[in-house]
């Protein structure tokens, strides 16, 4: 049953240039639907941007702020919405502003790579947090003291973080249920054609058996071992020992199921991770080389050029120049 005396909750969205439209919509639309399904105005929302200037979403749609950054007096919650360029945001003005919100007692949160900006502002210290799976390693590398999980979302006292995409829908449904009851949250979920509200601990990534279209238990275990051991690389023999196969049997299984050798598949995983870190983090080439299990930067560069046709440094320059 809804509390008829509840005040309207004021939610702000800080939009970073090239923010993810999907993450934004998933974190906003449930509030609009909650108003509609309850027949009352439970939520109002406001858009903020850096220097109060218009920004574009990841799909090119333009957005203008509806409030200046100085107007936060009645704000209850502020969510930072970012996209693939979050690692390039370094304005201290923004970080000071976010810290000031917390001092005022305003809840703060983020969806997708917005978690990186909360970390830069120092707001994730002593907090459990999450981020999109593509950025989890780089966040942990840049801020080794953080407790970064693989959850869909985390709500730790006055700070909430979300992995992005449709996970924002599940986080907002959780918040609606906490504030206004599970029945309203279920009504909103049905309107979204989202019949099963996912708990926070659901996996972010697609199951390996779906991605690789296989149900072979030993192959799946080998794939998971490789995906989970990027920095501390296992040998093919170690992988085979752990799944109960000889090296020759493992080779045959990979060739028959995936059309590549175990070593090639493993190398591709490491190089894909390296490419993401080059494009989506400020880690040095040496740090990335180490994080992806390469014994030297020269060997890393040779492998990277062979796969992508350019060196790691050339890859990084392509995004900055």
N, C-alpha and C positions, 0 to 999 in steps of 0.2 A: 504494500500500500504506500502511495506517495505522500510525503509530508507537504501539506498545503501551505506551510509557512516557510518552506525552504527558499533561500535567496537565489537569484539567478547567478549562476557561476560564470565568471568572466575568464575566457581562455584566449591567450595570445599565441600567435604563430609567427616566429621570426624566420623569414624566408631568405635563405642564402641564394645568391645567383646560381642558376642551373640546378635548383633543388629538384628532387624527384617528385614528379606530379603524382605518381602512384602512392608514395608514402604520405604525401600531403592530403590527398583525397581520403585515404584510409583512416587518417587521424582526425579528419574534420567531419565527413559525412555522417558518422554515427551520432554526432551531437545534433545535427540538423534533424535526423530521423527521430532521435529521442524527444525533441520538442514536438514533432508532428505526432508521434505515437502516444505521447502522454497528454496531448491537448493543452500543454502549458509551455511557457518559455523557461526551460530549465537552464539553457546555456546561451550565452552570447559569445561571439568570437571576433577577434581583431587581428589585423596583419601589421607586422613591423618589418622594417628592412634597415640595413646599414645606411646611415646618413639620411634616412627617410627618402631614399631614391627608388624609382621603379626597378624591378628585376624581372628576369625571364625565368620560366620554369625549364626543365630539361627538354621539353618538347617545343620550346620557343614561345609559348603563350606568355603575354606580359601581365605582370601584377604590380599594383601600386599599393603602398601602405595605407591603411585606414586610420592609423594613429601614429603620431610622432613618437620617437623613442622616449621622450621625456614624460609621456602620458601613461603612467603605470599605476596610478594611485589606487584604483579599485580592482587591479588584476589579481586573479587567484592563482593562475597557472600559466607558464610560458613554455612552449615547445619549440625547440630549434629544429628546423626542417632543412636538410642539406642534400647534396648529391655528390657526384664524382669529383668535384673540385674542392671539397672541404679541406683537404690537406694544404691548400694554397692560401687559406684564410688565416691571417695572422694579426688582424687589427686589435691592438690592445684596448682600444676604445670599447669594442664589443665585449671583450672578456671582463673589463671593469664593470660594464653595464650589467652583465649576467651576475657577477658577484654581488653587486648592489641589490639586485632583485632578491637574492637569497637573504641578504641582511634585512630586507623589508618583510621577510616571512612569506614570500611568494614561492610556490612550488615551481621547480624547473624540470624540464625533460627534453628529450631529443628523439628523433626517429632517423633510422639509417645512419649516415655518417655524421649526423649532428652530434652524436656521442663524442666524436673526436674533439669538437669545439668545446663541449663541457669539460673534457679532460684538460684541454689547453687553458681553460679558465680556472682550473684547480678545483672544480666542483664535484669530481668523482673520487676524491680521496676518501678512503674509509667507506666507500660505497660499492655495492655489487652492481655491475653494469653489463650491458650487452651492446652489440653493434652488428651490422650486416656481416655475414660470414666471410665475404671477400676481404673485409677490412679488419677482421679480428686479429690476425697475426701482426699486422702493422701497428695496430693500437697497442698490443701487448709489448711489441718491440720498442715502441716509442715511450711507453709509460709502463715499465716493468713492475711497478708497485701496485698497479690496479688489479682488481679482481674481475677479470673479463670472462663472462660465461658464454655459452652457445645457446642460451635461451631465446625464445621469441621476444620476450620483453622482461624487464626487471623493474620492480617498484620497491625502492629502498628508502623508506621514510619520505623525505620531501623531494627526492630525485627519482625520476623515471626515465628509462631508456628503452628503446625499441629497435629491433633489428632491421626494420624497414619493410617495404613492400606491403603485403596484406597483413603483416603482423600488427601493424598499427590498428587495424580494425579489431583484432582480438584484445589488444591493450585497452582501447577505449571502451569496448564492451565490458571488460573487467571493471573499469572505473565507474561506468554507468551502473553496473550491478552493485558495487560497493556503496554508491551514493543514493541510488533510487530503486534498488531491488532487482532481483534476478528476472522477474517477469518482464520488466521493461527491456532489459538487456536481450532477452530471448525474442521479444517482439522486433527489436531493431535488427537482430541477426537474421530473422526471417525476411525482413524487408530487403536485406542485403543478399538474400539467397545464400546465406552462410549458415546452414542448419546446425553445424557442429562448432560451437565456440571453442577454439583451441586453448588449452591451458598453456601457461608460460613455458613449460618444459618440453613442449613439442619440438621436434627437430626443425632447424632452419633449412637444411639441404635435402634435396631429392634423394630418396633411397637409392643405393647403388644398384640394386637389382632392377630398378626402373630405368635408371640412366643407361646401364649397359645391357639391358634386356637379357638378363641371365638369372637363374636361380641356383646355379652351382655353388654349394656352400663353401667349398675351399677357394674357389675363385673370388667370391665375395669377401671372404676373410682376407685373402691376399691383397685385394684392392683397398680394403679398409686399412690394412697395415701400412700400405704405401701412402695413403692419404693422410694418415696420422703421424707419419715419421718423415717429414720433409727436411727438418734441420739435421736430425741424427739419422742419416741414411742407412738403411739396412742393405746387406748384400742379398743377391738372389738366393743364395744358400740359406741365409737366415730367414728369409720370407718362407722358403720351402719347408724348413724345419718347423716353423711355427704353425704351418697349415697341414703338415703331415705329408709332404710331397718331396720327391727328389728334385734336384735342379732340372733334370731332363723332363720330368713329368710336368713341372711348372711351366717350362718353355712350351711344351706341347699344348697345355691347357690354354695359355694366353694366345698362341697362334690360332688354335681352333676356334676360340670364342671371340677374340678381339682383333685378330689379324696382325698383331704386333708382338714383339718379344716383351717379357717382363721388364727388362732393362730400359727399353724404349718408352714403354708406358710410364715408368717411374721417372725417367728423365723429363718427359713431357709435363708431368705434374709439377715437377720442381721448377721448370722454366716458365710455366704458366703462372705459378706463384710469384716468381721473380718479376715477370712482366707487370703483374698487378702492383707489386710493391714499387717498382720504378715509376709507374704512372700515378699511383694513388697514395704515396707516402713521401716523406722528406728524408728517409733513411739513405745513408750513403751507399754507393755501389759495393763497398767492402762489407758493410753491414748486411746488405741484401744477399750478397754472395754467401756469407756465413749462415744467414737465416735459411737459405735454400740448400744447404748441405754441400757447398763447393769448397774444395780444399784451397783454392787460390782464385784471385780475381782474374788472372789470365786464363785459367781453365774455364771459368764461368763465362768470360767474354767469348772464347772460342765456341763453346756450346750454344751460347745465345745467338751468335751470328749465324751459325749453321742452321738454327731453327727459324730465326726471324729475318735474316738477311741484313742485320745491323747490330752494332755492339750495344751493350747496356747504356753506355754514355750517349750514344747517338739516339737511342730510344727516348731517354729522358729529355734530351735537347729538343726533340720533336714536339714535346708538349709545352715547352717554355719559350721557344723562339719562333 
